[in-house]
Amino acid sequence: MPANTAERSFTMPSLSLPTIRCRTQSNLHDHPLQSLALSLLRGVAALEVAAGHLRSEIYPGLRSLQDPTLAYQVFAFVTGFAHQAVVVFFLISGWLVGGSLLNRLHQPRALANYAIDRVTRLWTVLLPTLVLILLVGLVIGVAQPGAVDLSPSNHYSAASFVGNLLGLQTFLVPNFGGNYALWSLTYETWYYVQFPLLALVLFGHGRFKRLACAAAFVLLVIVLPKMISMYFMLWLLGAAFSRIELHCGNGLRLVLGLLTMGLFSYYRLTGSNNELVPESFVQDMVCSVPLLLLLSSLHQPVDPFAPRFLRINRIATFFSEFSFTLYVTHLPLIFLAIHIGGKTFGREQLDPFVTPDYLWYGALLLCLVGFAYVFYLAFERNTFRIRRAMKDWLLAPRSNRPTVSVLSPD
């Protein structure tokens, strides 16, 4: 080869390693893709819980069948992620509720505003839902009209009603009306109490205030069932990731998404999914980390007015807006449907070997979703109006308190 022959040069592609940045504020308005993902997860999680409970109530258990069809096995698998869906709810709640409080912790009346926000968020939906549960119980004959019962062991007693409003179900009172989906609200209610105490311990001002909050927090950890405090760490993980930005390429995002789905599916088949126990906490923590990493990476710029984004966001927002209502109302309606099926058609369960019965299942699921949306229009959609009225009444100076009705269009 001649000496003056030019040497070929090769340019190696640049590899950018993932980086993590901590944010001082969490603001979903700056990250529309992240907001879309959270809305989509909320809506899908609520649908999964409703679909799973409907299947478990009106179809026989998969393990009770000697030779189930492949179609029913797939059906049972797809509708069997209720446990994982509740984990997603905890993570999103920590992300949104915890992140929001950290944003305004040192603002005037931050805790008072936070308390009103949490109470109105729960009770605007939960109070009419408990009334609905009572009415369904009277219709199907499991609740008896008469004198007010104060027994904490009665599923329909006044004590159970109030206890479910205060987040005492599953350890002091039963789930009202047998609505076992309400168990997770116990966890959420106490996380709403525990988190501000912990936040004040870590970021508050004044030694006495911080010591008092620390004592109250420790007391709750001791008094509450241990699984509530254990899963609080999962909720805290969601709050922590509201402050994290993961900068990475689409390849790593794809890996995180596939890893999340793979772990959820693996533990759906092999893990502990019936109740919250230490073993389930470990598996849920393992599943949560890649999901939160994926969410924290969704900050790349997108056009929020692009037609495709608008269509997907409209669907995600629609289902997420009444996800809470769907979560708390679907079981009493399922109980009512089972009662009607037994009285009208002489059967309370569907047959997994009969194809048309799957159409009945689909129709019932649509009814649950449709009723939840109407219920949302009547109650949950008014949460912000009720919240604003309460803040105007309770937090405004007495001389400036408004006289408008809660239902005022203003």
SEDREN-115212 format. One line per 10 residues: number of its first residue (from 1); for each residue x, y, z of C-alpha. Coordinates in nm, 4 decimals, always signed. Layout:
REM residues N
NUM) X Y Z ~ ...
This chain:
REM residues 410
1) +0.0000 +0.0000 +0.0000 ~ +0.1446 +0.3435 -0.0886 ~ +0.2648 +0.5474 +0.2023 ~ +0.0564 +0.8506 +0.1025 ~ -0.2718 +0.6640 +0.0990 ~ -0.5152 +0.8407 +0.3276 ~ -0.6173 +0.6427 +0.6318 ~ -0.9846 +0.5774 +0.6820 ~ -1.1324 +0.7264 +0.9928 ~ -1.4213 +0.5757 +1.1844
11) -1.6463 +0.7783 +1.4120 ~ -1.7821 +0.5797 +1.7015 ~ -2.1458 +0.6575 +1.7860 ~ -2.1742 +0.8564 +2.1051 ~ -2.3310 +0.6731 +2.3949 ~ -2.5187 +0.8834 +2.6450 ~ -2.5515 +0.7209 +2.9827 ~ -2.8737 +0.7674 +3.1795 ~ -2.8627 +1.0527 +3.4274 ~ -3.0880 +1.1400 +3.7185
21) -3.1776 +1.4913 +3.8270 ~ -3.3700 +1.5888 +4.1386 ~ -3.6377 +1.8542 +4.1029 ~ -3.7409 +2.1013 +4.3687 ~ -4.1006 +2.1039 +4.2434 ~ -4.3267 +1.8510 +4.0749 ~ -4.5395 +1.9990 +3.8005 ~ -4.7296 +1.7765 +3.5609 ~ -4.8239 +2.0769 +3.3488 ~ -4.4622 +2.0912 +3.2306
31) -4.4617 +1.7221 +3.1353 ~ -4.7765 +1.6368 +2.9353 ~ -4.6531 +1.2871 +2.8498 ~ -4.6041 +1.2066 +3.2182 ~ -4.9490 +1.3428 +3.2976 ~ -5.0965 +1.1288 +3.0201 ~ -4.9260 +0.8164 +3.1544 ~ -5.0516 +0.8757 +3.5090 ~ -5.4067 +0.9332 +3.3868 ~ -5.3922 +0.6217 +3.1715
41) -5.2629 +0.4119 +3.4612 ~ -5.5392 +0.5348 +3.6930 ~ -5.8112 +0.4559 +3.4431 ~ -5.6748 +0.1138 +3.3490 ~ -5.6178 +0.0205 +3.7152 ~ -5.9792 +0.0999 +3.8077 ~ -6.1110 -0.0957 +3.5089 ~ -5.8877 -0.3897 +3.6003 ~ -6.0168 -0.3983 +3.9577 ~ -6.3801 -0.3823 +3.8452
51) -6.3274 -0.6457 +3.5749 ~ -6.1437 -0.8758 +3.8145 ~ -6.4019 -0.8518 +4.0904 ~ -6.6862 -0.9037 +3.8435 ~ -6.5201 -1.2151 +3.7065 ~ -6.4471 -1.3569 +4.0522 ~ -6.8051 -1.2968 +4.1704 ~ -7.0023 -1.4315 +3.8750 ~ -6.7681 -1.6996 +3.7404 ~ -6.6305 -2.0029 +3.9246
61) -6.2688 -1.9873 +4.0325 ~ -6.0166 -2.1110 +3.7795 ~ -5.8693 -2.3643 +4.0216 ~ -6.2134 -2.5118 +4.0896 ~ -6.2462 -2.6229 +3.7261 ~ -6.1005 -2.9587 +3.6275 ~ -6.0427 -2.8825 +3.2600 ~ -6.0859 -2.5096 +3.1893 ~ -6.0701 -2.3925 +2.8308 ~ -5.7713 -2.1948 +2.7090
71) -5.9995 -1.8962 +2.6519 ~ -6.1106 -1.8972 +3.0151 ~ -5.7532 -1.9338 +3.1366 ~ -5.6512 -1.6274 +2.9345 ~ -5.9617 -1.4430 +3.0534 ~ -5.8848 -1.5228 +3.4173 ~ -5.5225 -1.4171 +3.3730 ~ -5.6038 -1.0834 +3.2098 ~ -5.8642 -0.9959 +3.4736 ~ -5.6474 -1.1108 +3.7632
81) -5.4309 -0.8042 +3.8225 ~ -5.6467 -0.6378 +4.0892 ~ -5.3671 -0.6610 +4.3466 ~ -5.1178 -0.5003 +4.1104 ~ -5.3740 -0.2340 +4.0215 ~ -5.4046 -0.1296 +4.3868 ~ -5.0251 -0.1069 +4.4069 ~ -5.0383 +0.1305 +4.1098 ~ -5.3010 +0.3363 +4.2942 ~ -5.0703 +0.3655 +4.5960
91) -4.7774 +0.4764 +4.3805 ~ -4.9807 +0.7342 +4.1907 ~ -5.1354 +0.8639 +4.5126 ~ -4.7910 +0.9102 +4.6643 ~ -4.6705 +1.0791 +4.3468 ~ -4.9627 +1.3223 +4.3203 ~ -5.0672 +1.3805 +4.6815 ~ -4.7223 +1.3643 +4.8365 ~ -4.5631 +1.5671 +4.5595 ~ -4.8328 +1.8332 +4.5837
101) -4.7889 +1.8756 +4.9602 ~ -4.4115 +1.9027 +4.9268 ~ -4.4639 +2.1792 +4.6706 ~ -4.6579 +2.3957 +4.9149 ~ -4.5437 +2.2726 +5.2560 ~ -4.4106 +2.6129 +5.3637 ~ -4.6951 +2.8164 +5.2170 ~ -4.9453 +2.9842 +5.4528 ~ -5.2136 +2.7437 +5.5774 ~ -5.0619 +2.4612 +5.3771
111) -5.1765 +2.1914 +5.6197 ~ -5.5277 +2.3332 +5.6506 ~ -5.5619 +2.3384 +5.2723 ~ -5.4177 +1.9887 +5.2540 ~ -5.6646 +1.8553 +5.5125 ~ -5.9615 +2.0033 +5.3270 ~ -5.8308 +1.8668 +4.9973 ~ -5.8011 +1.5145 +5.1373 ~ -6.1348 +1.5104 +5.3192 ~ -6.3265 +1.6424 +5.0196
121) -6.1464 +1.4028 +4.7878 ~ -6.2585 +1.1050 +4.9949 ~ -6.5953 +1.2049 +5.1350 ~ -6.7460 +1.3648 +4.8234 ~ -6.7450 +1.0165 +4.6715 ~ -6.7409 +0.7905 +4.9753 ~ -7.0388 +0.9375 +5.1609 ~ -7.2911 +0.8867 +4.8762 ~ -7.1304 +0.5499 +4.8015 ~ -7.2006 +0.4293 +5.1552
131) -7.5621 +0.5396 +5.1123 ~ -7.5735 +0.3470 +4.7834 ~ -7.4346 +0.0380 +4.9571 ~ -7.7035 +0.0651 +5.2247 ~ -7.9792 +0.0980 +4.9643 ~ -7.8507 -0.2055 +4.7731 ~ -7.8345 -0.4002 +5.0990 ~ -8.1982 -0.3153 +5.1707 ~ -8.3052 -0.4162 +4.8193 ~ -8.1325 -0.7554 +4.8243
141) -8.2416 -0.8210 +5.1820 ~ -7.9069 -0.8407 +5.3624 ~ -7.9614 -0.5128 +5.5492 ~ -8.2579 -0.4948 +5.7831 ~ -8.4514 -0.1688 +5.8279 ~ -8.5324 -0.0711 +6.1812 ~ -8.3578 +0.0759 +6.4801 ~ -8.0089 +0.2165 +6.4335 ~ -7.7514 -0.0512 +6.5136 ~ -7.4278 +0.0632 +6.6757
151) -7.2579 -0.2762 +6.6771 ~ -6.9104 -0.2545 +6.5182 ~ -6.9457 -0.6138 +6.3946 ~ -7.2556 -0.5405 +6.1850 ~ -7.1608 -0.4652 +5.8232 ~ -7.4509 -0.2198 +5.7957 ~ -7.4395 -0.0570 +6.1400 ~ -7.4005 +0.3137 +6.2066 ~ -7.0656 +0.2373 +6.3678 ~ -6.9490 +0.0657 +6.0503
161) -7.0774 +0.3577 +5.8402 ~ -6.8840 +0.6165 +6.0423 ~ -6.5816 +0.3894 +6.0757 ~ -6.5557 +0.3526 +5.6979 ~ -6.5685 +0.7301 +5.6609 ~ -6.2780 +0.7593 +5.9054 ~ -6.0647 +0.4842 +5.7526 ~ -6.1145 +0.2321 +6.0332 ~ -6.2435 -0.0565 +5.8211 ~ -6.0664 -0.3919 +5.8313
171) -5.9220 -0.3418 +6.1801 ~ -6.1899 -0.1745 +6.3968 ~ -6.5023 -0.2109 +6.1829 ~ -6.5831 -0.4297 +5.8791 ~ -6.5994 -0.3022 +5.5242 ~ -6.9401 -0.1368 +5.5022 ~ -7.1943 -0.3611 +5.3324 ~ -6.9307 -0.6210 +5.2513 ~ -6.7714 -0.3900 +4.9931 ~ -6.4259 -0.5387 +5.0273
181) -6.2766 -0.2901 +4.7796 ~ -6.2935 -0.0318 +5.0587 ~ -5.9995 -0.1922 +5.2406 ~ -5.7489 +0.0132 +5.0419 ~ -5.9136 +0.3369 +5.1567 ~ -5.7994 +0.2497 +5.5088 ~ -5.4431 +0.2570 +5.3839 ~ -5.4942 +0.5761 +5.1846 ~ -5.6629 +0.7580 +5.4729 ~ -5.3769 +0.6915 +5.7110
191) -5.1155 +0.7720 +5.4497 ~ -5.2826 +1.1116 +5.4186 ~ -5.2239 +1.1523 +5.7932 ~ -4.8788 +0.9975 +5.8175 ~ -4.7195 +1.1830 +5.5284 ~ -4.7599 +1.5416 +5.6549 ~ -4.6300 +1.4307 +5.9940 ~ -4.3218 +1.2807 +5.8329 ~ -4.2784 +1.5811 +5.6037 ~ -4.2841 +1.8178 +5.9022
201) -4.0295 +1.6029 +6.0835 ~ -3.7943 +1.6251 +5.7858 ~ -3.8640 +1.9727 +5.6516 ~ -4.0569 +2.1585 +5.9225 ~ -3.9432 +2.4531 +6.1314 ~ -3.9160 +2.4559 +6.5091 ~ -3.7680 +2.1839 +6.7259 ~ -4.0812 +2.1349 +6.9375 ~ -4.3071 +2.1015 +6.6342 ~ -4.0751 +1.8499 +6.4728
211) -4.0485 +1.6440 +6.7921 ~ -4.4271 +1.6464 +6.8362 ~ -4.4780 +1.5322 +6.4766 ~ -4.2154 +1.2609 +6.5207 ~ -4.3908 +1.1348 +6.8338 ~ -4.7287 +1.1322 +6.6570 ~ -4.5816 +0.9503 +6.3588 ~ -4.4181 +0.6840 +6.5754 ~ -4.7427 +0.6406 +6.7696 ~ -4.9337 +0.5755 +6.4470
221) -4.6749 +0.3228 +6.3330 ~ -4.7191 +0.1386 +6.6638 ~ -5.0989 +0.1560 +6.6785 ~ -5.1913 +0.0921 +6.3144 ~ -5.1759 -0.2569 +6.1620 ~ -4.8190 -0.3265 +6.0568 ~ -4.9026 -0.3749 +5.6890 ~ -5.0374 -0.0193 +5.6668 ~ -4.7034 +0.1196 +5.7809 ~ -4.5095 -0.1269 +5.5677
231) -4.6945 -0.0295 +5.2504 ~ -4.6513 +0.3352 +5.3452 ~ -4.2936 +0.2902 +5.2220 ~ -4.4378 +0.2059 +4.8804 ~ -4.6516 +0.5203 +4.8919 ~ -4.3442 +0.7216 +4.9943 ~ -4.1577 +0.5810 +4.6969 ~ -4.4188 +0.7351 +4.4704 ~ -4.3810 +1.0694 +4.6489 ~ -4.0019 +1.0537 +4.6171
241) -4.0128 +0.9817 +4.2441 ~ -4.2299 +1.2889 +4.1881 ~ -3.9029 +1.4765 +4.2436 ~ -3.6867 +1.2655 +4.0108 ~ -3.6157 +1.3098 +3.6413 ~ -3.4515 +1.0213 +3.4604 ~ -3.2829 +1.1303 +3.1377 ~ -3.2417 +0.8344 +2.9047 ~ -3.3097 +0.7141 +2.5540 ~ -3.6152 +0.5382 +2.4178
251) -3.4320 +0.2066 +2.4341 ~ -3.4097 +0.2175 +2.8125 ~ -3.7719 +0.3307 +2.8343 ~ -3.8720 +0.0257 +2.6314 ~ -3.6676 -0.1991 +2.8599 ~ -3.8284 -0.0462 +3.1697 ~ -4.1763 -0.0888 +3.0233 ~ -4.1189 -0.4519 +2.9284 ~ -3.9552 -0.5224 +3.2643 ~ -4.2524 -0.3739 +3.4495
261) -4.5041 -0.5799 +3.2531 ~ -4.2909 -0.8904 +3.2879 ~ -4.2578 -0.8542 +3.6649 ~ -4.6278 -0.7831 +3.7109 ~ -4.7136 -1.0909 +3.5025 ~ -4.4608 -1.3108 +3.6815 ~ -4.5877 -1.2187 +4.0273 ~ -4.9462 -1.2423 +3.9048 ~ -4.8785 -1.6113 +3.8388 ~ -4.6403 -1.6991 +4.1206
271) -4.6673 -1.4316 +4.3886 ~ -4.8911 -1.3463 +4.6819 ~ -5.1933 -1.1621 +4.5445 ~ -5.4836 -1.2283 +4.7815 ~ -5.3806 -1.0048 +5.0710 ~ -5.1056 -0.7699 +5.1800 ~ -4.8348 -0.9588 +5.3663 ~ -4.4576 -0.9092 +5.4005 ~ -4.4003 -1.1393 +5.1028 ~ -4.6327 -0.9358 +4.8828
281) -4.4599 -0.6152 +4.9933 ~ -4.1252 -0.7395 +4.8619 ~ -4.2701 -0.8366 +4.5244 ~ -4.4644 -0.5107 +4.4981 ~ -4.1540 -0.3070 +4.5743 ~ -3.9627 -0.4965 +4.3052 ~ -4.2374 -0.4216 +4.0511 ~ -4.2704 -0.0573 +4.1533 ~ -3.9129 +0.0554 +4.0936 ~ -3.9014 +0.0016 +3.7136
291) -4.2511 +0.1479 +3.6765 ~ -4.1535 +0.4631 +3.8658 ~ -3.8281 +0.4900 +3.6730 ~ -4.0291 +0.4717 +3.3510 ~ -4.2690 +0.7416 +3.4689 ~ -3.9826 +0.9657 +3.5789 ~ -3.8320 +0.9413 +3.2296 ~ -4.1447 +1.0703 +3.0527 ~ -4.0470 +1.4360 +3.0431 ~ -3.9351 +1.4641 +2.6818
301) -4.1078 +1.7449 +2.4908 ~ -4.4190 +1.6527 +2.2947 ~ -4.6763 +1.8582 +2.1129 ~ -4.9798 +1.8557 +2.3458 ~ -5.1963 +1.9797 +2.0589 ~ -5.1047 +1.7047 +1.8149 ~ -5.4225 +1.5200 +1.7060 ~ -5.2932 +1.1780 +1.8121 ~ -5.1855 +1.3017 +2.1539 ~ -5.5168 +1.4803 +2.2038
311) -5.7158 +1.1653 +2.1211 ~ -5.5200 +0.9434 +2.3590 ~ -5.5178 +1.2065 +2.6317 ~ -5.8929 +1.2568 +2.5995 ~ -5.9559 +0.8848 +2.6520 ~ -5.7082 +0.8590 +2.9408 ~ -5.8497 +1.1661 +3.1126 ~ -6.2068 +1.0437 +3.0687 ~ -6.1461 +0.7146 +3.2492 ~ -5.9131 +0.8594 +3.5121
321) -6.1632 +1.1255 +3.6175 ~ -6.4158 +0.8718 +3.7476 ~ -6.1683 +0.5961 +3.8404 ~ -6.2249 +0.6527 +4.2131 ~ -6.6015 +0.6351 +4.1703 ~ -6.5740 +0.3150 +3.9676 ~ -6.3457 +0.1651 +4.2299 ~ -6.5836 +0.2175 +4.5231 ~ -6.9210 +0.1593 +4.3509 ~ -6.8687 -0.1505 +4.1381
331) -6.9055 -0.4166 +4.4100 ~ -7.2503 -0.3193 +4.5443 ~ -7.3734 -0.3151 +4.1853 ~ -7.2256 -0.6612 +4.1298 ~ -7.4067 -0.7840 +4.4419 ~ -7.7291 -0.6336 +4.3054 ~ -7.6765 -0.7985 +3.9647 ~ -7.6201 -1.1373 +4.1297 ~ -7.9412 -1.0935 +4.3297 ~ -8.1396 -1.0018 +4.0184
341) -7.9886 -1.2940 +3.8278 ~ -8.0903 -1.5371 +4.0992 ~ -8.4439 -1.4009 +4.1293 ~ -8.5119 -1.3482 +3.7591 ~ -8.3139 -1.6184 +3.5796 ~ -8.2568 -1.8684 +3.8580 ~ -7.8791 -1.8464 +3.8288 ~ -7.6236 -1.6352 +4.0101 ~ -7.3149 -1.7393 +3.8132 ~ -7.2121 -1.7579 +3.4495
351) -7.0768 -2.0693 +3.2814 ~ -6.7143 -2.0471 +3.1591 ~ -6.7883 -2.3164 +2.8986 ~ -7.0776 -2.1225 +2.7401 ~ -6.9621 -1.8601 +2.4906 ~ -7.2715 -1.6318 +2.5076 ~ -7.2138 -1.5910 +2.8816 ~ -6.9034 -1.3884 +2.8020 ~ -7.1322 -1.1407 +2.6278 ~ -7.3330 -1.1138 +2.9488
361) -7.0105 -1.0479 +3.1342 ~ -6.9188 -0.7709 +2.8907 ~ -7.2645 -0.6169 +2.9208 ~ -7.2442 -0.6193 +3.3006 ~ -6.8995 -0.4587 +3.2935 ~ -7.0309 -0.1855 +3.0654 ~ -7.3184 -0.1293 +3.3092 ~ -7.0724 -0.0917 +3.5971 ~ -6.8696 +0.1630 +3.4025 ~ -7.1794 +0.3480 +3.2825
371) -7.3302 +0.3704 +3.6294 ~ -6.9982 +0.4860 +3.7743 ~ -6.9800 +0.7656 +3.5185 ~ -7.3320 +0.8859 +3.5992 ~ -7.2481 +0.8649 +3.9707 ~ -6.9324 +1.0647 +3.8996 ~ -7.1334 +1.3366 +3.7267 ~ -7.3566 +1.3637 +4.0323 ~ -7.0846 +1.3670 +4.2981 ~ -6.7134 +1.3328 +4.2201
381) -6.7195 +1.5959 +3.9469 ~ -6.8282 +1.8500 +4.2097 ~ -6.5276 +1.7835 +4.4338 ~ -6.3479 +2.1053 +4.3437 ~ -6.6626 +2.3128 +4.3880 ~ -6.7261 +2.1673 +4.7336 ~ -6.3588 +2.2045 +4.8207 ~ -6.3560 +2.5690 +4.7197 ~ -6.6713 +2.6373 +4.9209 ~ -6.5227 +2.4721 +5.2304
391) -6.2015 +2.6710 +5.2001 ~ -6.3941 +2.9933 +5.1531 ~ -6.5984 +2.9153 +5.4630 ~ -6.3323 +2.7730 +5.6919 ~ -6.0174 +2.9581 +5.5887 ~ -6.1388 +3.3002 +5.4803 ~ -6.1534 +3.5764 +5.7443 ~ -6.4909 +3.5792 +5.9174 ~ -6.5800 +3.9193 +5.7738 ~ -6.5088 +3.7957 +5.4217
401) -6.6939 +3.4647 +5.4363 ~ -6.9178 +3.4188 +5.1330 ~ -7.2867 +3.3427 +5.1597 ~ -7.3185 +3.1539 +4.8308 ~ -7.4432 +2.7969 +4.8251 ~ -7.2085 +2.5035 +4.7765 ~ -7.3992 +2.4250 +4.4574 ~ -7.3647 +2.7770 +4.3231 ~ -7.2241 +2.7916 +3.9698 ~ -6.9741 +3.0442 +4.1025
